[in-house]
Every structure is written in structure tokens, then in C-alpha cells.
């Protein structure tokens, strides 16, 4: 696949995010600047293109989260960095994120979507949470459920911001959302109230 094809499609997603059912490959070609013949060479149709965009977005999420995982520090610092990375990913790809959420059923098989989300977010967050429980930073919790809850909350809050304002203020949203989770997970330190 030619370099930059995913970037062009992601950037052009705003041009075809609404009324995807009525969209033709010609419309996607026009919005993206990619010749129609090139689109048909790589994609069987618009649903195939949508599945490609989803895979590309999930791959990008994994890169963002992997970068956040390089942050050194305690459980709180690491978990906040991953949450911020996911919001940053949504903020960097607003139209594509909205397009995919509105058409998730068409974007790929559930197993593929689940695997991409697990690799890109759940698995690293489960590890941070397990490390935090082992270190005594967190209460004993179901790390799988907590990772899924974090992903869902960050996604919904980020998408709500995209729909209502057209953008995500990554730092402000992280500052508002992170304490909601941290206060329910953090272990009380001896001699102090639970944070």
C-alpha cells in the first residue's frame, strides 16, 4: 500500500463521515484526492475501506499507548499517561473516530475489533493495574473489568467532546476524568484518607 494512503483517508474522513450509506467510492476519491482506480485497487468497496481505517486507527492507538508506557513513574503517573494518550489519539483523528464509531458494525468483525482494542489499550492497562495492585498503590480489583471501564469511559467522553465541540482538549479532559477513576481504585495509604 502506498505510504500516506491511510493518512489521506483519515484526513478526508470529515468529508464522508455523514451519510456513509449514501456514499460512493467516487465521493471518497473526491474527498481524499486519491484516484478512484487506486481506491479500487486496494479496497473491494467502501466497507473494506472502513475496515482498513479501523485497523489503521487501532494500530495508531497502539503506538500512542506504547509511547505513553515509556513514561516512568508510579502507577498513577503511568495510568494517567495512557489515558491521556487515548484522548490524544481521538483528538488527532476526530473525523475518522466519529466515522468509525457511527459505522462500527460495518468496519470489521467483532473479533478483529476486540483484538485490536485489547492489543492497543486493554493489555497494557491491565499490566499497569496488575503492577499497581502488586505494589499496593491500588485496591485489589478485577484488572480486566477496570481496563475495559477505562477504555469505555475515555472513548465516550472523548467522542462526546468531539460531537459537541468538534475537538478534544486533551489535558483538561484528562484532568477531569482521571480523578474519577483514581479515587475509586487508589489504595489508602497508612495514616491518610483515601485519595
C-alpha positions in Angstrom: 0.0 0.0 0.0 1.4 3.4 -0.9 2.8 5.4 2.0 0.4 8.1 3.1 -2.8 6.4 1.9 -4.1 5.9 5.4 -3.2 9.5 6.3 -5.1 10.9 3.3 -8.1 8.8 4.1 -8.1 9.7 7.8 -7.7 13.4 7.0 -10.5 13.2 4.4 -12.9 11.3 6.8 -14.7 14.6 7.6 -15.8 14.8 4.0 -17.6 11.4 4.1 -18.4 10.9 7.8 -22.1 11.8 7.4 -24.5 9.7 5.4 -22.0 6.9 4.8 -24.8 4.7 3.4 -25.2 7.1 0.5 -21.5 7.5 -0.1 -19.9 6.1 -3.3 -16.2 5.3 -3.9 -16.2 8.3 -6.2 -17.1 10.6 -3.3 -14.3 9.1 -1.2 -11.9 9.6 -4.1 -13.0 13.2 -4.4 -12.8 13.9 -0.7 -9.4 12.3 -0.2 -7.7 13.2 -3.5 -6.9 9.6 -4.1 -7.7 8.4 -7.6 -10.8 6.1 -7.8 -8.7 3.5 -9.5 -6.2 3.4 -6.7 -9.0 3.0 -4.1 -10.5 0.1 -6.1 -7.1 -1.5 -6.4 -6.7 -1.6 -2.6 -10.3 -1.9 -1.5 -13.2 -4.0 -2.7 -15.6 -1.3 -1.6 -16.4 1.3 1.0 -16.9 -1.2 3.8 -13.5 -2.7 3.1 -12.1 0.9 3.2 -13.8 1.4 6.5 -12.3 -1.8 7.9 -8.9 -0.6 6.8 -9.4 2.8 8.5 -10.4 1.0 11.7 -7.2 -1.2 11.6 -5.1 1.9 10.9 -6.7 3.7 13.9 -6.2 0.8 16.2 -2.6 0.5 15.1 -2.1 4.2 15.7 -3.7 3.8 19.2 -1.3 1.1 20.0 1.7 3.3 19.0 0.3 6.2 21.1 -0.2 3.9 24.1 3.2 2.2 23.7 4.8 5.7 23.7 2.8 6.6 26.9 4.1 3.3 28.5 7.6 4.7 28.2 6.7 7.2 30.9 8.5 6.3 34.1 6.8 6.7 37.5 4.3 5.3 39.8 1.0 3.6 38.9 -0.8 6.9 39.0 1.6 8.6 36.6 1.7 5.7 34.2 -2.1 5.2 34.1 -2.7 8.9 33.6 -0.2 8.9 30.7 -2.1 6.0 29.0 -5.5 7.7 29.5 -4.1 10.9 28.1 -2.6 9.0 25.1 -6.0 7.6 24.2 -7.6 11.1 24.4 -4.8 12.5 22.3 -5.4 9.8 19.7 -9.0 10.8 19.4 -8.1 14.5 19.3 -5.6 13.8 16.5 -8.2 11.9 14.4 -11.6 13.5 15.1 -13.4 12.8 11.9 -12.1 9.3 11.5 -13.0 8.5 15.1 -16.6 9.7 14.6 -16.9 7.9 11.2 -15.8 4.6 12.7 -18.0 4.9 15.8 -21.0 5.7 13.7 -20.3 2.7 11.4 -18.6 0.3 13.8 -20.8 -2.7 12.7 -19.6 -2.3 9.1 -15.9 -1.7 10.0 -14.9 -5.2 10.7 -15.6 -8.4 12.5 -16.1 -8.2 16.3 -13.1 -10.5 16.9 -10.8 -8.2 14.9 -12.0 -5.1 16.6 -11.8 -6.7 20.0 -8.3 -8.0 19.3 -7.1 -4.5 18.2 -8.6 -2.8 21.3 -7.1 -5.5 23.5 -3.6 -5.1 22.0 -3.7 -1.3 21.8 -5.2 -0.5 25.1 -6.6 -3.2 27.4 -3.5 -5.4 27.7 -1.1 -2.6 28.6 -3.6 -1.1 31.0 -4.2 -4.5 32.6 -0.5 -4.7 33.2 -0.3 -1.3 34.8 -3.3 -2.1 37.0 -1.8 -5.5 38.0 1.5 -3.8 38.8 -0.3 -1.2 40.8 -2.2 -3.9 42.8 1.0 -5.8 43.5 2.8 -2.6 44.6 -0.1 -1.7 46.9 -0.9 1.5 45.0 -4.4 0.2 44.1 -7.1 -1.7 45.9 -7.5 -5.4 44.9 -9.6 -5.1 41.7 -10.5 -7.0 38.6 -7.9 -5.6 36.2 -9.8 -6.8 33.1 -13.1 -5.1 34.1 -11.2 -1.9 35.2 -9.2 -1.8 31.9 -12.5 -2.1 29.9 -14.2 0.5 32.0 -11.3 2.9 31.5 -11.3 2.4 27.7 -15.1 2.8 27.5 -15.1 5.9 29.6 -12.2 7.6 27.8 -13.7 6.8 24.4 -17.2 8.0 25.3 -16.0 11.2 27.0 -13.7 11.9 24.1 -16.4 11.3 21.5 -18.9 13.4 23.4 -16.4 16.2 23.2 -15.8 15.7 19.5 -19.6 15.7 18.8 -20.4 18.7 21.0 -17.3 20.9 20.3 -15.5 19.3 17.3 -12.4 18.8 19.3 -10.9 17.3 22.5 -9.0 19.4 25.0 -6.7 16.5 25.9 -5.2 18.0 29.1 -8.4 19.5 30.5 -10.3 16.3 29.8 -7.6 14.1 31.4 -7.6 16.4 34.4 -11.4 16.0 34.8 -11.7 12.3 34.0 -8.6 10.7 35.6 -9.5 11.6 39.3 -12.9 9.9 38.9 -11.2 6.6 38.3 -8.2 7.1 40.5 -10.4 7.9 43.5 -12.2 4.5 43.1 -9.0 2.5 42.6 -6.3 4.0 44.8 -5.4 2.2 47.9 -5.5 4.3 51.1 -2.0 5.0 52.4 -1.5 4.2 56.1 -2.4 7.2 58.2 -4.2 9.0 55.5 -7.6 9.2 53.9 -8.2 7.5 50.6 -7.2 9.9 47.8 
